[in-house]
Amino acid sequence: MNSKRIRFFIIFLIFSLLSACAGETFIFSGESDNWSVHYEVEKGDSCRTSGAIKFIGNDHIPKKIEYSYDKASGDVSLDEHGVFMLPNGCTHATENSEIEVIIKWDNQSETINLTVK
């Protein structure tokens, strides 16, 4: 009987520790007339971000864009489908954050506000 209680306690302790280490994932997204942005933030013991900027406009796919968001920026080329995969990084964004993405291309500019979905 005593060994059953010890086993139960050990299993309970393991599950408690695993759930304490589990992080949170926030998925931000937004759209404008020409762009769709998806940005995923995983927070836990460490931080990881991923996402993509995709051209959804009716004109030709631009060859290069300039982007900036959440402490990241760059001049990049889009792939043949009009997509750029955002670099992995870390952020201070939380579930209540609103992230502003600015995209410039071919003498045009759009600002997209990303919110948690």
C-alpha positions in Angstrom: 0.0 0.0 0.0 2.8 2.4 0.9 4.6 1.7 -2.4 1.4 2.6 -4.4 1.4 6.0 -2.7 5.0 6.6 -3.4 4.5 5.7 -7.1 1.4 7.9 -7.3 3.4 10.8 -5.7 6.3 10.3 -8.2 4.0 10.2 -11.2 2.2 13.3 -9.9 5.5 15.1 -9.4 6.7 14.2 -12.9 3.5 15.6 -14.5 3.7 18.7 -12.4 7.2 19.4 -13.5 6.4 18.7 -17.1 3.5 21.1 -17.1 5.6 23.8 -15.4 8.1 23.5 -18.2 5.5 23.8 -20.9 5.5 27.1 -22.6 2.8 29.2 -24.2 2.3 29.7 -28.0 0.8 32.9 -29.4 -0.2 33.1 -33.1 -0.3 36.6 -34.5 -1.7 37.4 -37.9 -2.9 40.2 -40.0 -3.6 41.2 -43.6 -3.6 44.3 -45.8 -4.5 44.8 -49.4 -1.3 43.3 -50.6 0.2 41.3 -47.8 -0.6 38.5 -45.3 1.6 38.1 -42.2 1.7 35.1 -39.9 3.9 35.2 -36.8 4.2 32.5 -34.1 5.8 33.0 -30.7 6.7 30.1 -28.4 7.6 31.1 -24.9 8.8 28.8 -22.1 12.2 28.1 -20.8 13.5 29.7 -24.0 11.9 31.7 -26.8 11.4 30.9 -30.4 9.6 32.8 -33.2 8.7 31.8 -36.7 6.4 33.1 -39.4 6.0 34.3 -43.0 5.2 37.4 -45.0 3.2 36.5 -48.2 2.3 38.7 -51.1 -1.5 38.5 -51.8 -1.9 41.5 -54.1 -3.2 41.5 -57.7 0.0 43.0 -59.2 3.2 41.1 -60.1 5.1 39.6 -57.1 7.8 42.0 -56.1 11.3 40.7 -56.3 12.5 42.4 -53.1 10.9 43.9 -50.1 12.0 45.9 -47.0 10.3 44.8 -43.8 10.4 45.8 -40.1 8.6 44.4 -37.0 9.2 43.7 -33.4 12.9 44.7 -33.3 13.7 42.9 -36.6 14.1 44.4 -40.1 15.8 43.6 -43.4 15.9 43.8 -47.2 15.0 40.4 -48.6 13.9 38.6 -51.8 10.6 36.7 -52.0 10.4 33.2 -53.3 8.6 32.4 -56.6 5.3 32.2 -54.6 5.7 35.6 -53.1 6.7 34.3 -49.6 9.5 35.2 -47.2 10.0 33.1 -44.1 10.7 35.3 -41.1 13.9 34.5 -39.2 13.8 32.7 -35.9 14.4 34.9 -32.9 13.1 36.0 -29.5 10.6 38.6 -28.6 9.0 40.3 -25.6 5.5 39.9 -27.3 2.8 38.5 -25.1 -0.8 37.4 -25.7 -1.9 41.1 -25.2 0.7 42.5 -27.7 -0.1 44.1 -31.0 2.8 43.9 -33.4 3.2 46.4 -36.2 4.7 45.2 -39.5 5.8 47.6 -42.1 6.5 46.4 -45.6 8.0 48.5 -48.4 8.3 47.5 -52.0 8.3 49.2 -55.5 7.9 52.7 -54.0 4.9 51.5 -52.0 4.4 50.9 -48.2 1.8 49.2 -46.1 1.5 48.8 -42.3 -0.1 45.7 -40.9 -1.2 45.3 -37.3 -0.9 41.8 -36.0 -3.1 40.5 -33.2 -3.4 37.2 -31.5 -5.8 34.8 -33.2 
